[in-house]
Amino acid sequence: MNKFKLGLIINPYAGIGGSVGLKGSDGDEIRAEAFARGAEPRAIARMQRCLTLLQPSTSDIHIYCFAGDMGEDAAKQLNFEHTLVGHPVAAPSNAQDTCMAVAALLKESVDIILFAGGDGTARNIADALKKENADHQIVLGVPCGVKMHSGVYAITPEAAGEIMLSLLKNQLVNVQSCDVRDIDEVAFREGKVKTRIYASMYAPVLPQFLQQVKNSGAAQDEMVKLDIANYLIDNLFDEVLYIVGPGSTTKMFLDQLGVDGTLLGVDVVLNRKLVAADVSAQQLYQIINNHSGDIKLIITAIGGQGHIIGRGNQQITPEVLRRIDRSDIYIIATKEKILSLQQRPLLVDSNDPELDKSFSGYQTVLVGYDEFIMYPIGVSDSASVHS
């Protein structure tokens, strides 16, 4: 499997006003006053506390970052393999540089954006993701700010490191939509706490599902499939072509939608109606060629090794897969099915090795109603099967 692509952003001045009683660090004037009072930056050191926990896994990680104190310095000092994706324009760096860094990291298709900052930094990143139409990008914050009200932050730098370790070990880590809050710093300096929900971002959260699954029987498994189906139905878009792969989890979606789909075939849905059932590869390719709108794919793991492509759904050919953006692929599975993989990655075997490699990395998996985890996808070869 490819290396974990870690996008790194550090707001080097986050929290600089806290130790000198300024109750915030937003704005050039506040930062200047903080330095005048003898404040010292702490964000790089706090990010290093997080990254230190990942040092045993350095061979599995490639960091993408901006130059200097926005990421490069921390990666260098801890000997992480890294690639520079840009340089801050301002000196010192500012919110615009943060947004530029986000855009550059998205071009690298990073698996997660790990950032050090405060609520203002989280707000900047949320703005950048919205601008780039990348609302589902996974992020995780290392807390460095004076005021910390946003749910995207771990409770400590070490806690952020533990979450990252869990992802690297292929453990089941919940991915949730977390509030990004911002505080009125002027009111805060006057002793008043005024916060508001500014946006939301997706972040990995512990405890792991492994600790939450207890005595799951067949009935509970069916309820989970129903939750997954209902979430998909509640989020269907008009004029979008949905290709639905085989499996009992996808069949539950078709049943709840009220269409006569197949358990073992590939079906096609448009505007909540069945366009074609049990299609061949040729039929499927003709259908997508005749469709001018967006295309989404709904698939689940088939077989004991966790294949999502290449086992029971060979109708979904490389030619079809190339027509679908990776962000438009819904991988759905119950927690029990994921747990049964025993931390092995999901597998792709499309009969096109180069295409298979492009899937390698981390992907969100829908495991309940609006309930996601991050899980790795590997290539179906001897190395990944026995890992």
N, C-alpha and C positions, 0 to 999 in steps of 0.2 A: 504494500500500500504506500502511496505517496506520503511525504512528511506532512505533519500537522502544520497548516499555514496560519501562523499567529500574527495578526495585525496589532501593532503596538503604538499607542499614542500616550504621551506624557504631557500634561500641562505643568511645566516646571515651577510655576508660581502659585499653584493651587494651595490654599490654606496658609499662605505666607503672612496674612494679617492676624491669624489667630493668636500666636504666641506673644504678640505685642498689643493685644487688646483691641484690634480694629474690627473684630467680628465679621470678617469677610475679606475677599481679595479681588473682587470684580472691579475692573477699571484701572487705567494707568495711574491716576492720582493716588488711589488707595495703595497700589503696589509701591509707588515712589515713597509714600509716607511710611509704609512698612519697612522698606530698606533703610530709610532715615532713622527709624527707631531700632535698627540693629537686627531685623528679622533675617532668618536664613531659610532658603528653599529646602523643602523636605520631600517633595513628590518623587524625585528620582530615587532617593533612598528607600522610600516606601514601596515603589515598584520593584526595586531590587530585592526587597524582603519577600515579595510574592514570587519573583522569578527564581530566587535561590532554591525554592522547593522543587522547581522543575529541572534543576541541573542534572540529576541522574538520567533525565530523558532528553538531553540535548541532541542526541543523534536522531531523535524522532521529530524534532521541531525545526522549522525555518521561520525566522522572524522577518517581517516586513515593517519598515518604520521610516520616519523622517530623520533627517540628519541632526546631529548635536544633541542638545538636552531634551528634544522632543521624543527620543527613543534610542537613537544610535549609541549614545554614551552608555546607557544601561545594558544594552545588548553586548557591546564590546567588553565591558568590565567583567561580565559573567561568561564570556567566551561562547556566546550563542552565534550560530551561523545566521547571518542576516543580510538583507538586501535593502538598500536605500531606495525609497520611492519618491523622494522629493526633499526640498529644503524649505524651512520657514522663510517667509518674505520679510516679516517684521523682526525688529530686534529691540526689545525682547519679543518673543512670539506672542501671538494673540489669538482671539477667537477665529479670525479668518484663516489663520494657519491650521487650526484644528479642523475646520471644515475642509480645507484643501487636503489634509492628511486623510480624512475619511474617504473622500472621492478617490484618492490614489490607491488606498487599500482595497476599495471595492473593485477597482480594475484588476487587482491581483487575485480576486475571488478568495479572499482569506476566509478561513473557517470561523474565526471569531475575532472581534476587535476588543482587545484588553486595554483599558485606558486608566490612567491615574489622574484624578482631578476631584472637583467638587460638583455641586448641583449645577453651577454655571457651565462647567465642561460637559456634563450630561445633556444639558439643554442644547449646547452647540452641536454635539454629535447627533442628537435627535433631529435638529434642523437639517443637518447635512444629509442624513439618511432619507428624510422626506424629500429633499430636493433631488436626490439621485434615484428616487422611486425604489428604495431598498429598505422598506420598513421591516422586512423579516430578517434582516441581518442580525446575527447573534452578537451580543456585546456583554462585557462584564467589567464592572468598575472596581478599581482599587481605591479605597477611601483616603482622600488627602485634604479635602476642603474643611473650612471652618464649620459650616453648617451642612449637615448631611441628612436630607429628607427623602432622597430618591431611592426607589426599590431596586435599582440596577446595580447597587454597590454591595459587595460582600462586607461583612461586619469588620474585618481586619484584612491587612495585606496577606497574612498567612491563610485566612479563610479563602481568599481568592485563589491562592496557590493550591489549596486542597481541592477546590472545585475544578481547576484546570487539570490536576493530577487525575481526578476521577474521569474526566473526558479522555485523557490520554490512555487510561487503562481500559477504555471501552465499557465503563460502568454506566448504569442507567441514571442519567442526570436529567431531571425535569427541566424543560424550557418553558418559561412563563412570560406573559406580557406584564411588564412591571412599570409602575408609574414613574415618570420623571417629574419631579417637583422643583419649583423654584421659590425662593424666599425673597421677600422685599428687604434688601439689605439696609435701606435707610430706616425702615421701621425697626429692623433687628437691632440697629445701633441705638435706637431709642427704647429698647427693652421690650418691644412688641414682636411677636412671632406671627407673621402673615405668610402662609404658603398657599400655593395653588398647583393643581395638576396641569402641567405644561404639555406633556406628550406621554407616549409610552414606547418602550423598546423591549425586545425579547432578550431575556438573560437566563443563563443556566442557574438552577437553584438546587441546593441540597436541603433536606435529606433525599437520598436516592430512592427510586421506586422499589429497589430490592428490599428495603426496610418496611415498605408500606403494603406489599402484597402478602396477605395471610389467608391460608385455607381457601384459595381460589378454586372453585369447582366449575363444572361445565355451565351451570346456570349463570354464575357471575361472568364467565367468559362471554356468554351470549349477550349479557347486559352491556358489557364493554363494547362489543361489536355494534350494538344498537346505538350507543353513545357516539361512536365514530361515524356511523351512518347518518345520524341526525345532524352532526356537525357539518358533514359534507353537504347535506341537503340544504341546510340553513345558509350555506355559503356558495351556492350555485350561481353562476352568472348566465344571463341570457346571451344568446348568439355565440357562446363558447362551446366548442366540440369537446366532449369528454370521452376519452378512450378508457374503458374499464377492463382491467385484467381479471384472470380467473382467481378463484379462491372463495372460501366461505365468508371472509370478512368483506370482500368486495360485493359478494352476492347479497349480503345483508343490506348494503347501500341500495342496490337495485330493487330489492324487495320493498324496502321502505319508500322508495321513490314511486313504487306502483307500476313498474315496467317488468315485462316478462323476459328477464335476462337469463344468462346461463351460468352454471356453477364452474364449468371447466373450460369455457371459451372466452374469447375477447369480444366485448360488446361496445357499441357506440351510442352515446346519448347526446341530444341537442335540445335545448329548451324544455328539459324535463321529460322528453319523449324518446323512446327507443328508435334510433335511426337504423341500426342493423345489429343482429345478434349472431354470435359465433362466426365472426368474419375470418376469412383467410388473409394471409399477408397481402396478396394482390388486391383484394377488396378493400382492406384497410387503407392501403396506399392511395387507391382511387378516391376514397371518401375524403381523405385529408387534402388531396390535391384539388378537390372541388369545393373545399371550404376556405373562405377568404378571411375568416376571423381567427381568434386565438384558439389554441389547442392545449388541453390539459390531460395529463395521464394519471390514473388512479391504479396503483398496484400494491400488492402485498407479497410477503415472503412466501415462496413455494418450496416445498421439500425440506428435508432435514438439515441441509447445509445453509439455508437462509438465502437462497437465490431470489432476487427480485426481477431479474431479466435472464432469460435463457432456459428456464425450466417451466414447461407448461404454457408458456406465452411467447413461443417463437414467432407468432404472427406479428409481434411488435419488433420489427426488424430494425437494423441500424439506420436504414433510410427513414423510417418513421421517427426514431429517436432523435435524429438530427433536426427534425422539424419542431422539436419541443424544447423550450428553454428549461434548464434544470430547475429553476424556481417554480415552474408550472407542473412539476411532478409531485404528486401526493403519494408518499409511501405510508401505508397504514398497516398497523399490526397491534395485537393485544400485548399487554405487558408480559403475559405468560409466554407468548411466542418469542419475544425478544429475550426473555430470561433463559429460555430453552437453548439459545445459541451459546450460552456460557461464555459471553464476552467475545465470541468470534464475530467478525464483521459480516454485514450483509454482502451479497456477492452479485456481480454482473458478469454475464457470459453471453454477449450479444453475437458472437462469432466475428467481431471486429475488434482486435486487440487494442488498437489506438483509441477507439471510442470507449472501450471498457476502462482504459486508463483515465479518460477524462471524467469518469464518474467517481474515481477514487478520491476519498476525502470524507468529510463529515456532512451529514444531511439531517434535517429535522424529520422525525417520524411521528405521525399522528397516532396517539395511543389512547385517546379518550375524547370527550367533548371539549374542544379547545384546549387540549392537553398534549403537549409535544415533548419529545426528548431529542437530544443530539445523539446520533449513532454513526459509526464509521461504515463506509462502503469500500469493499476491496475488490480485487480482480480474481476471478475464479481460476486459480492455479494452485499448484501444490504448496506454495509458500503461504498463501492466504488461507487455504483450507485447514492447514495444520497449525496455524498460529495460535 
